[in-house]
Amino acid sequence: MTNKRSALVLIDLQKESNFGLDDMDSIIENTKKIIPAFREADIPVIYTRQINRVDGAGLSKGEPLNEDGTPYFYNAASDQIEIFDEIQPLDSDIVIDKYRWSAFYETSLDLMLKSLNVEHLYIAGVVTDGCLMTSVFDAYFRDYQINLIHDMCGASNEGAHQAAMLTMTNWVYNMKIFSTDELMKKLNGEAHQYFQADQVDQMQFTADTMQAKFNEITNPTSSTTV
């Protein structure tokens, strides 16, 4: 593994509960398992936090508000903006605060990655069809090679999660998709599996075929490598 050219980027794994996200317990458990492996490999760990100011400065147009006019999501006056206790960053990790969905939009993330000579991003987080997907596309547009950890991602419903995963698979041409367990094998220098599309728009799907197509990318039977 190209340790000195890689980084783990965790998107918005915060205590915000108003979305009702699916599978957060397993996402946190998988993240808790993978972080030490990256630290032991001397690969930078970077967290992002979505923050909405109480006074509304910098809010996106149409951002949902409480009755008192304060932000409904990621309210800076609440503990909802904090990273989950089980996966708290260390002083040696990097935390990027952001005010829009993409982790690259008017933040220092790209600067940090370039200063670390990073070329390969291992990325996961929430929500799949929002902050995660926009961050993945923006990373791709900045010429990073993308490695998506699918069982460390989640959305508010299964359809949105699957559709976003398949859309990224279709259009992020250099993306590999790992499970936590297979990525652990890669970090340990063992044979492992991942999915990578071999042509553009490969995972075309309909409402009837989405589950089967999603199963193809999350349960690969080929692309084993060391």
Backbone bond lengths (Angstrom), bond angles and torsions (degrees), N, CA, C in turn:
res aa  C-N    CA-C-N  psi(-1)  N-CA   C-N-CA  omega(-1)  CA-C   N-CA-C  phi
1 M - - - 1.470 - - 1.519 109.47 -
2 T 1.332 116.80 138.68 1.467 121.56 -177.43 1.527 109.12 -81.97
3 N 1.341 115.70 73.53 1.461 121.15 -171.66 1.515 112.91 -54.72
4 K 1.329 116.52 -44.78 1.454 119.85 -172.68 1.525 112.39 -74.34
5 R 1.310 117.24 -6.50 1.463 120.11 179.05 1.526 111.80 -118.54
6 S 1.343 116.27 18.90 1.468 121.25 -175.97 1.523 110.85 -124.13
7 A 1.342 115.36 159.50 1.459 121.38 173.43 1.521 108.57 -152.86
8 L 1.328 114.96 149.30 1.458 121.71 172.67 1.522 108.07 -98.32
9 V 1.340 116.69 124.37 1.467 121.55 179.86 1.526 108.38 -117.81
10 L 1.322 115.88 120.41 1.464 123.18 -177.29 1.522 109.02 -109.55
11 I 1.315 116.04 116.10 1.457 122.02 -172.98 1.529 111.76 -91.68
12 D 1.320 116.32 111.67 1.472 124.52 164.77 1.531 114.46 54.89
13 L 1.325 117.24 44.25 1.461 120.36 176.31 1.526 108.01 -83.69
14 Q 1.326 113.88 71.88 1.455 123.47 -172.31 1.520 111.20 -112.77
15 K 1.314 116.27 170.48 1.459 122.32 -175.09 1.535 113.50 -78.87
16 E 1.327 117.30 -0.04 1.463 121.16 177.87 1.530 109.90 -52.57
17 S 1.326 116.55 120.45 1.467 120.83 -174.22 1.519 113.55 -113.97
18 N 1.322 118.41 -3.39 1.466 120.52 -173.74 1.529 113.20 -70.36
19 F 1.344 117.91 -15.81 1.459 119.96 179.63 1.529 112.18 -77.19
20 G 1.329 118.04 -25.54 1.456 120.85 -174.12 1.511 111.13 64.65
21 L 1.336 117.39 51.00 1.458 121.78 -174.12 1.525 111.79 -70.88
22 D 1.341 115.11 143.86 1.459 121.44 177.90 1.528 110.87 -75.26
23 D 1.325 115.81 145.34 1.479 123.35 166.83 1.525 114.33 60.39
24 M 1.341 118.39 28.34 1.463 119.00 -178.55 1.521 112.16 -63.36
25 D 1.319 118.00 -34.07 1.465 119.47 -179.98 1.525 111.19 -61.38
26 S 1.331 116.79 -45.01 1.468 119.24 -179.69 1.528 111.18 -71.64
27 I 1.327 117.01 -33.59 1.469 119.99 176.62 1.525 110.17 -61.74
28 I 1.323 116.45 -45.12 1.462 120.17 179.57 1.526 110.46 -65.12
29 E 1.343 117.37 -42.33 1.465 120.26 -179.91 1.524 111.28 -62.68
30 N 1.329 117.14 -43.05 1.466 119.98 179.08 1.526 111.26 -65.83
31 T 1.325 115.63 -39.93 1.464 119.53 178.61 1.521 110.29 -65.29
32 K 1.311 116.16 -41.72 1.467 121.15 178.68 1.526 110.68 -60.43
33 K 1.323 116.40 -32.99 1.463 121.00 -179.73 1.527 112.19 -76.72
34 I 1.340 117.33 -37.06 1.457 119.61 -172.18 1.525 112.87 -83.50
35 I 1.334 117.90 -31.26 1.468 120.19 -174.86 1.525 112.41 -57.25
36 P 1.349 119.89 -47.94 1.465 118.31 -179.74 1.525 113.42 -60.06
37 A 1.334 117.11 -32.63 1.460 120.21 179.61 1.526 110.94 -65.46
38 F 1.331 117.04 -38.58 1.461 120.09 176.69 1.529 110.71 -68.85
39 R 1.309 116.81 -42.24 1.469 119.38 179.25 1.526 110.86 -62.86
40 E 1.333 116.77 -42.42 1.459 120.52 179.63 1.523 111.70 -64.67
41 A 1.327 116.40 -30.12 1.468 120.97 177.43 1.528 112.04 -83.86
42 D 1.332 116.81 3.05 1.466 122.43 179.98 1.528 111.60 61.39
43 I 1.347 115.21 38.78 1.460 122.00 176.32 1.529 107.83 -104.18
44 P 1.325 118.92 128.88 1.468 121.06 -177.31 1.528 112.36 -58.15
45 V 1.338 115.40 140.91 1.460 122.85 175.69 1.524 107.74 -112.52
46 I 1.332 115.98 123.34 1.463 121.95 -175.90 1.525 109.07 -123.17
47 Y 1.314 116.22 129.19 1.454 122.74 176.76 1.528 109.08 -108.30
48 T 1.333 116.91 146.77 1.461 119.99 167.90 1.523 109.32 -115.92
49 R 1.314 115.36 151.42 1.468 121.82 175.79 1.519 108.66 -131.09
50 Q 1.324 116.13 127.96 1.461 121.26 170.80 1.524 107.85 -82.24
51 I 1.325 117.34 130.17 1.455 121.46 -179.11 1.527 109.23 -134.03
52 N 1.327 115.67 131.44 1.459 121.65 174.01 1.526 108.47 -116.34
53 R 1.309 116.29 119.83 1.460 121.32 -178.26 1.525 111.03 -63.62
54 V 1.323 115.41 143.33 1.462 120.68 -179.38 1.522 111.61 -61.62
55 D 1.348 116.62 -35.95 1.463 119.69 -177.35 1.520 113.24 -80.21
56 G 1.335 116.72 -1.05 1.458 120.54 176.17 1.510 115.26 86.04
57 A 1.331 117.45 -3.72 1.466 119.40 179.30 1.523 110.18 -63.75
58 G 1.329 115.49 127.62 1.455 120.67 178.59 1.507 115.76 83.85
59 L 1.321 118.36 1.78 1.464 119.66 -179.88 1.526 111.58 -66.09
60 S 1.318 115.63 144.95 1.460 120.17 172.47 1.526 109.56 -63.59
61 K 1.328 116.38 148.23 1.466 120.63 177.19 1.526 109.71 -60.58
62 G 1.332 116.40 130.53 1.449 120.56 178.61 1.517 114.66 81.23
63 E 1.334 117.45 7.67 1.464 120.81 178.37 1.534 109.49 -56.40
64 P 1.335 118.57 131.26 1.474 120.60 -179.80 1.525 111.74 -58.84
65 L 1.342 115.48 138.44 1.461 121.25 -177.50 1.522 110.81 -123.38
66 N 1.323 115.00 154.37 1.463 120.94 169.64 1.525 109.16 -75.99
67 E 1.332 116.42 171.82 1.462 120.42 -179.69 1.528 112.27 -60.89
68 D 1.336 116.44 -27.72 1.466 119.20 -179.79 1.525 112.64 -86.97
69 G 1.353 117.06 5.33 1.455 121.15 176.81 1.510 115.17 88.79
70 T 1.330 117.49 -1.23 1.460 120.49 178.26 1.529 109.68 -84.73
71 P 1.329 118.39 159.26 1.464 120.95 -177.52 1.527 112.17 -63.10
72 Y 1.322 115.42 139.08 1.460 121.74 178.59 1.531 110.57 -77.06
73 F 1.334 116.27 -41.58 1.461 121.62 -179.92 1.525 110.97 -101.94
74 Y 1.331 116.19 146.00 1.471 122.90 172.63 1.526 112.09 49.27
75 N 1.315 115.68 45.00 1.465 121.71 -179.11 1.524 109.36 -69.23
76 A 1.328 116.22 121.69 1.457 121.43 -175.00 1.526 113.11 -63.21
77 A 1.339 117.50 -16.95 1.461 120.76 179.84 1.527 112.06 -88.00
78 S 1.304 117.70 1.68 1.463 121.74 -177.59 1.523 110.33 -118.73
79 D 1.338 115.33 168.78 1.471 118.86 176.97 1.529 111.21 -81.07
80 Q 1.344 117.18 2.88 1.461 121.01 179.47 1.527 112.67 -65.54
81 I 1.308 117.47 -18.47 1.468 119.94 179.71 1.524 112.09 -85.58
82 E 1.328 117.89 -7.45 1.459 121.23 -174.66 1.525 111.83 -83.63
83 I 1.336 115.91 147.22 1.460 121.38 174.58 1.529 109.00 -65.45
84 F 1.334 116.58 146.04 1.457 120.42 178.13 1.532 110.98 -54.33
85 D 1.316 115.40 140.96 1.464 120.70 -176.43 1.524 112.46 -57.40
86 E 1.327 116.66 -37.10 1.468 120.50 -175.63 1.522 113.41 -66.15
87 I 1.333 117.02 -20.35 1.474 120.28 -175.52 1.529 110.58 -128.37
88 Q 1.305 116.70 33.80 1.458 121.36 -178.07 1.531 111.52 -56.89
89 P 1.324 117.53 139.53 1.465 120.10 176.49 1.524 111.90 -68.03
90 L 1.325 115.66 150.07 1.452 122.15 171.46 1.523 109.13 -88.04
91 D 1.320 116.04 167.66 1.464 119.94 178.03 1.533 111.49 -60.81
92 S 1.321 115.74 -27.40 1.470 119.82 -178.80 1.526 112.66 -80.69
93 D 1.331 118.61 -11.98 1.460 121.78 177.86 1.528 110.15 -82.55
94 I 1.318 115.42 168.33 1.464 121.83 179.93 1.528 108.74 -111.00
95 V 1.327 116.93 133.42 1.464 121.58 176.89 1.527 108.41 -119.13
96 I 1.320 115.89 124.86 1.460 122.97 -178.85 1.521 108.83 -110.94
97 D 1.325 117.41 117.41 1.467 121.03 174.69 1.523 109.50 -89.83
98 K 1.332 115.86 139.17 1.458 120.67 -175.77 1.524 110.32 -136.56
99 Y 1.328 114.98 160.93 1.464 121.19 -175.51 1.528 112.20 -126.15
100 R 1.309 115.66 5.05 1.457 122.61 172.78 1.521 107.75 -135.88
101 W 1.332 117.38 172.46 1.456 120.09 -174.34 1.519 112.83 -61.38
102 S 1.319 117.29 -52.38 1.459 119.62 -175.96 1.524 111.23 -68.16
103 A 1.319 115.97 134.77 1.460 121.13 178.54 1.523 112.03 -69.27
104 F 1.327 117.09 -10.90 1.462 120.68 -179.24 1.525 112.82 -98.44
105 Y 1.328 117.62 -11.68 1.465 119.38 -173.52 1.526 110.22 -76.25
106 E 1.334 115.72 108.96 1.464 123.80 176.95 1.527 112.12 51.88
107 T 1.351 115.66 42.56 1.462 121.75 172.78 1.528 108.70 -123.43
108 S 1.318 115.77 178.14 1.473 121.14 179.17 1.521 112.28 -94.13
109 L 1.343 117.90 10.02 1.464 119.46 -174.63 1.524 112.46 -59.80
110 D 1.322 117.93 -48.96 1.464 120.49 -178.99 1.525 110.83 -61.53
111 L 1.320 116.82 -39.86 1.465 121.23 177.40 1.524 110.63 -60.94
112 M 1.324 116.93 -46.26 1.455 121.03 179.92 1.524 111.26 -61.47
113 L 1.319 116.79 -45.64 1.462 120.69 -179.01 1.526 111.55 -63.28
114 K 1.310 116.08 -43.58 1.465 119.01 -179.58 1.532 111.43 -67.14
115 S 1.329 116.70 -35.80 1.469 118.96 179.02 1.525 111.18 -67.50
116 L 1.345 116.34 -24.30 1.462 121.66 177.23 1.529 112.16 -93.17
117 N 1.337 116.47 3.90 1.470 122.50 -179.76 1.532 112.48 59.81
118 V 1.324 115.51 35.98 1.467 120.47 -178.23 1.524 110.25 -80.14
119 E 1.326 115.30 135.82 1.458 122.33 173.53 1.527 111.75 -121.61
120 H 1.323 117.29 -25.46 1.463 122.66 -174.62 1.524 109.14 -115.12
121 L 1.333 116.80 119.48 1.462 121.57 178.32 1.523 110.45 -103.13
122 Y 1.312 115.83 128.75 1.461 122.84 168.72 1.516 105.11 -102.62
123 I 1.320 117.10 115.51 1.462 120.42 -165.45 1.524 110.85 -132.54
124 A 1.334 115.13 144.20 1.465 121.99 178.50 1.519 107.97 -162.10
125 G 1.344 116.25 169.32 1.454 119.78 176.26 1.516 112.51 141.36
126 V 1.317 114.94 -159.23 1.468 121.39 -174.54 1.540 109.73 -136.42
127 V 1.340 116.19 156.64 1.457 124.75 -7.84 1.520 108.02 -91.50
128 T 1.333 115.17 149.70 1.467 119.24 -172.33 1.517 112.44 -55.92
129 D 1.330 117.00 -44.27 1.457 120.86 -174.72 1.526 112.98 -89.78
130 G 1.329 118.03 8.65 1.463 121.73 179.98 1.508 111.63 -128.62
131 C 1.332 115.93 -100.19 1.465 120.41 -174.21 1.520 112.76 -62.85
132 L 1.339 117.40 -37.60 1.459 118.84 179.34 1.521 111.31 -66.41
133 M 1.332 117.63 -52.02 1.461 120.18 -175.38 1.527 111.99 -64.35
134 T 1.324 118.07 -41.09 1.466 118.83 178.95 1.520 110.99 -66.15
135 S 1.328 117.18 -34.37 1.467 120.37 177.40 1.522 111.10 -68.29
136 V 1.333 116.44 -39.62 1.468 120.48 178.23 1.523 110.65 -62.60
137 F 1.320 117.17 -47.38 1.464 119.23 179.51 1.529 111.17 -62.89
138 D 1.327 117.54 -42.53 1.461 119.55 179.79 1.526 111.51 -66.13
139 A 1.326 117.60 -34.18 1.469 120.31 175.29 1.522 110.59 -65.41
140 Y 1.326 116.18 -42.56 1.467 120.95 178.35 1.521 110.98 -62.52
141 F 1.344 117.15 -41.68 1.459 120.86 179.17 1.524 111.83 -64.31
142 R 1.329 116.86 -20.63 1.467 121.69 177.92 1.522 111.61 -97.26
143 D 1.331 116.06 13.73 1.467 123.72 171.56 1.523 114.80 72.74
144 Y 1.328 117.40 24.29 1.458 119.45 170.91 1.520 109.66 -83.64
145 Q 1.329 116.23 145.51 1.459 120.73 171.22 1.523 107.38 -82.72
146 I 1.332 117.41 131.99 1.461 122.56 -169.82 1.526 111.17 -105.08
147 N 1.329 115.69 133.12 1.461 122.75 173.10 1.526 106.97 -126.30
148 L 1.325 116.06 108.81 1.459 121.63 -174.44 1.527 109.85 -96.36
149 I 1.335 117.04 130.27 1.460 121.72 -179.88 1.530 107.11 -99.55
150 H 1.325 116.73 98.80 1.473 120.29 -163.43 1.518 113.40 -68.86
151 D 1.336 119.00 -32.47 1.460 119.30 -177.52 1.529 112.58 -90.10
152 M 1.324 115.76 14.70 1.459 122.11 169.13 1.527 110.16 -115.99
153 C 1.352 115.85 20.67 1.461 122.31 179.82 1.524 108.76 -123.05
154 G 1.336 116.58 152.60 1.449 119.18 179.09 1.514 112.20 -160.01
155 A 1.332 115.14 158.51 1.464 122.79 178.74 1.524 108.34 -136.16
156 S 1.333 115.52 -177.40 1.461 119.64 -177.81 1.520 112.73 -80.34
157 N 1.343 116.98 -10.96 1.472 120.28 177.00 1.521 108.80 -157.73
158 E 1.309 114.79 155.13 1.461 121.29 -174.11 1.525 112.33 -62.80
159 G 1.339 117.28 -39.24 1.460 119.82 -178.81 1.509 112.61 -62.73
160 A 1.332 117.06 -44.52 1.464 120.59 179.21 1.519 110.61 -63.78
161 H 1.326 116.80 -41.69 1.467 121.04 179.65 1.521 111.03 -61.57
162 Q 1.325 116.32 -49.69 1.457 119.90 -177.26 1.519 111.71 -65.69
163 A 1.327 117.24 -43.79 1.462 120.59 -179.46 1.527 110.98 -61.96
164 A 1.336 117.05 -41.54 1.463 120.05 179.17 1.525 111.38 -65.94
165 M 1.326 116.48 -41.99 1.465 120.00 178.60 1.528 111.01 -61.11
166 L 1.314 116.08 -44.25 1.464 119.89 -179.12 1.528 111.45 -68.79
167 T 1.316 117.13 -37.46 1.468 120.62 177.82 1.522 110.63 -62.74
168 M 1.331 117.09 -44.92 1.470 119.45 177.37 1.525 110.91 -62.82
169 T 1.326 116.43 -40.81 1.465 119.89 178.91 1.526 111.28 -60.19
170 N 1.316 116.92 -38.27 1.465 121.46 -178.20 1.522 112.74 -68.54
171 W 1.340 117.95 -34.68 1.456 119.85 -165.13 1.527 115.77 -120.91
172 V 1.316 117.57 -9.33 1.474 119.34 172.31 1.524 105.96 -97.44
173 Y 1.312 115.05 93.16 1.458 121.13 -164.29 1.527 113.87 -64.81
174 N 1.319 118.06 -24.74 1.466 119.70 -176.49 1.533 112.46 -103.90
175 M 1.318 118.23 17.79 1.462 121.55 -173.14 1.528 112.92 -87.06
176 K 1.329 114.69 136.27 1.461 122.55 170.20 1.524 107.83 -110.91
177 I 1.338 116.28 145.88 1.460 121.37 -177.93 1.526 108.86 -118.75
178 F 1.335 115.29 122.68 1.457 122.94 -177.48 1.529 110.19 -116.45
179 S 1.315 116.46 154.42 1.454 121.61 159.54 1.526 107.41 -90.82
180 T 1.325 116.58 164.02 1.458 120.03 177.53 1.525 111.38 -57.63
181 D 1.321 116.51 -46.18 1.465 120.11 -176.46 1.526 111.65 -64.53
182 E 1.328 117.58 -40.78 1.463 119.85 179.88 1.527 110.85 -69.85
183 L 1.317 117.04 -35.45 1.460 119.28 177.32 1.524 110.69 -67.93
184 M 1.326 117.50 -36.29 1.463 120.13 174.94 1.528 110.71 -58.65
185 K 1.327 116.43 -40.90 1.465 120.03 176.91 1.526 110.64 -61.33
186 K 1.324 116.74 -43.35 1.468 120.65 179.08 1.531 110.51 -60.84
187 L 1.322 116.43 -44.40 1.464 120.38 179.62 1.519 111.62 -62.53
188 N 1.337 116.23 -29.85 1.458 121.30 179.75 1.529 113.07 -88.74
189 G 1.341 116.22 3.51 1.454 120.03 179.03 1.517 113.69 75.02
190 E 1.348 117.34 23.44 1.452 121.77 -178.38 1.527 110.39 -101.94
191 A 1.335 115.36 163.57 1.465 120.16 173.65 1.527 109.05 -59.39
192 H 1.319 116.65 140.01 1.459 120.50 -175.26 1.528 109.64 -151.54
193 Q 1.315 115.65 169.29 1.455 121.45 179.90 1.524 110.42 -123.40
194 Y 1.318 114.51 150.23 1.458 121.53 173.71 1.520 107.48 -153.66
195 F 1.317 116.02 165.92 1.460 120.26 175.81 1.520 109.30 -109.25
196 Q 1.327 116.05 137.62 1.462 121.66 171.44 1.516 108.21 -144.26
197 A 1.324 116.44 125.98 1.463 120.29 178.17 1.516 109.66 -63.94
198 D 1.318 116.61 143.44 1.464 119.57 179.71 1.525 112.54 -106.96
199 Q 1.336 116.38 8.09 1.454 120.12 173.21 1.527 109.78 -157.17
200 V 1.313 115.71 161.23 1.459 121.70 -177.92 1.525 110.71 -67.34
201 D 1.333 116.17 140.38 1.466 121.99 175.09 1.521 111.82 55.77
202 Q 1.323 116.17 37.94 1.461 121.70 -174.21 1.520 112.84 -69.94
203 M 1.335 116.52 -33.47 1.463 120.19 -171.88 1.525 111.38 -99.16
204 Q 1.317 116.92 48.19 1.463 119.54 177.04 1.521 109.30 -59.19
205 F 1.338 116.29 137.26 1.456 119.24 -173.23 1.518 110.97 -143.79
206 T 1.299 114.42 156.86 1.463 122.98 171.96 1.530 107.18 -121.79
207 A 1.321 116.32 176.68 1.460 119.39 176.77 1.523 111.16 -58.21
208 D 1.329 116.30 -33.12 1.460 120.48 -177.77 1.527 113.08 -78.93
209 T 1.328 117.41 -27.64 1.469 120.23 -174.43 1.525 113.38 -105.63
210 M 1.336 117.82 -2.38 1.468 120.32 -172.55 1.525 112.23 -60.21
211 Q 1.318 118.14 -44.28 1.468 120.31 -178.54 1.524 111.36 -61.12
212 A 1.332 116.81 -44.26 1.465 120.36 -179.55 1.524 111.05 -64.67
213 K 1.325 117.04 -41.33 1.462 120.67 178.78 1.530 110.54 -66.05
214 F 1.323 115.99 -39.52 1.463 120.09 178.08 1.527 110.39 -63.38
215 N 1.321 117.07 -39.56 1.462 120.60 178.25 1.525 111.63 -61.98
216 E 1.323 116.79 -32.86 1.466 120.16 179.43 1.525 111.65 -63.76
217 I 1.329 116.40 -39.63 1.468 117.62 -176.00 1.522 112.68 -83.74
218 T 1.325 117.35 -21.02 1.468 119.60 -177.73 1.530 112.47 -99.76
219 N 1.335 117.36 -9.06 1.462 120.62 178.19 1.535 109.65 -133.50
220 P 1.317 116.31 64.77 1.474 118.91 -176.14 1.521 111.58 -67.13
221 T 1.316 114.90 147.24 1.466 120.25 178.76 1.519 111.61 -113.45
222 S 1.335 116.01 -0.28 1.456 120.17 179.21 1.524 109.10 -135.66
223 S 1.313 116.41 -165.08 1.459 123.34 -179.40 1.525 112.14 64.57
224 T 1.344 115.98 32.47 1.457 119.72 175.13 1.519 109.31 -74.12
225 T 1.325 115.55 136.18 1.461 119.60 -178.79 1.518 108.87 -150.69
226 V 1.308 116.27 169.53 1.469 122.25 176.64 1.513 108.96 -114.68
